[in-house]
Amino acid sequence: MEFAILSDAFDKMESTRKRLELTQFLVELFEKTPNEVISKIVYLLQGKIRPDFEGIELGVAEKLAIRAISKSSGIPIKKINEIYQREGDLGHAASIILEQKTQTTFMVEDITVERVYETLLKIANLEGMRSQDMKMKYISSLLNDASPIEGKFILKILLGTLRLGVAENTVMDALAITFTKNKENRKFLQHAYNVSSDLGKVAEKISIEGIRGIKEFEIILFNPIRPMLADRIKSEEEAVIKFGKEFAAEYKLDGERVQIHIEGDKIVLFSRSLENISSYYPDIIEKIPKVIQAENVILEAEAVAINENTGEFLPFQELMHRRRKYKIEKAVTQYPITINFFDILFCNGNSCLEMNYKERRKKLEKIVKENEFAKHIPMIIVKNENDITEFLENSINEGSEGLMLKMLDKPYQAGSRGSHWLKLKREYQNELGDSLDLVVIGGYFGKGRRTGNYGTLLLATYDEDEDTFTSICKVGTGFTDESLDQLYQILNSKVTIKKNPRIDTEMEADVWFEPELVIEVVASEITISPIHKAAKNKIRKDTGLALRFPKFTGKIRIEKTVENASTNEEIITLYQGQKKVAHNKSLM
Ligand code: ATP
């Protein structure tokens, strides 16, 4: 398939943010796409070459790309830098340069999607000493044969700056329309995506086998399943109102969610955001297969740091020390953990998702043999508010965050924040009622003791519709010297010269960061705001929402991607809930 078809489609898609228009452009593109190429197209249009969980990154730096443009165009690097500065986007700059290419090539090879894709894969897999030179060779050979618009998009993909704003949902809508003529069939695609986390594979399946193939789509061992999430509640009373007579209560441990895939000797661990985190937990890899009594299995557990002497649970932050490339063995002995199982999703070749909670828990207890390292998460069946309060207190006393409440007769809903699981944390019972996970987008240098460090950070929510990060507050409290140092180390590698186009704010900042880090804050209230962009125009025209008295809780949410941060929709729900409480109080 000619790459020109794809770059023309990208060009059209870049001109709009409207979901319906984007869907239409995608349908037109998919109609022209042969079955064997569709998975590649689905990855590329999301700026990827493989599904996220494979962790394959292109890792091409701007400097290298500039050298490659210079090599293929014959234009000096200095001139290219000038055009880049003027245009602000290297892809766009490259298209201008390719227009005025001084070197003409004689034998121009056709650029196909397959060729671009294979070259990108090769670039991503290059390692070692000569890899930079090889990367440059590959890039310039593509640019030699590329038209200006093709060159523009090749570079954008390579640099990770392709932002077409097509959410996964939009891609699935378009696949349903193209291959079944019925958008309603999106729900079957959604299920296939939830159990495979691989939209390319889902696209290939529907293009080859049609809707029947999608309806029969099964869990694939070592492809992560998108996790089931919980709704928040503020009180025991709310739980009883929502769930009725009898339900399960489990400790909500303050650790890292781990999805464990095992078959024979092979074991792979995925994080909550489906990243392969096997290398951080060699102890799980070594010890868990020994306690599993099944041929193959997918389990969910919470890895929690513990005090080895007392067995006490320690806060999530302790696990940060495990996130390192080197000397992991030392971290394993210094920061020991236990692994606490709470669900089973697949066993001996069969999905367990359709089984209800009670059946799954029973199976889990049978398959996983407990020992010092591997535990079943503490669980009881509760019948009323008193039962919950008592168990909540026990859980908090033992160092957990609160409770997860789960309906007994419901299946596992992969990939959804449903109402069959509820979470009750102690801090929910005051003020705003919940902590928020916000994206760090900007920083302000500190004064006094904080000179030379960031004293205040600018934070944002995630806007799912626009795929942007909208500012919601500045936060300068809750930091200890230690946490500031830690944040400084992390944030320094994320400083950018230009504000990332996905950041939506009118605030100024001393430095801008790539939106890549999520931290947790609490606040006393959500107020309307003329300056912040979160949920702008949703409550009142020309007005957004902001947090009043925000405070950093000390938690850096390394396990969350920025797309997992609190969304504007969640902020609106909290804002409306807060208004209801105020209204009820005024009636009392
Ligand atoms: P939070 O900020 O509350 O951790 P979240 O957005 O990460 O929320 P939620 O579904 O809202 O995800 O909360 C569930 C999280 O709590 C899980 O991702 C998991 O890491 C953790 N957890 C701890 N104990 C349990 C349990 N017993 N069952 C399910 N999840 C648990």
Boltz pocket constraint, residues with backbone or C-beta under 6 A from the ligand:
constraints:
  - pocket:
      binder: B
      contacts: [[A, 228], [A, 229], [A, 230], [A, 231], [A, 250], [A, 251], [A, 252], [A, 253], [A, 254], [A, 255], [A, 256], [A, 257], [A, 272], [A, 302], [A, 342], [A, 377], [A, 404], [A, 423], [A, 564]]
      max_distance: 6.0
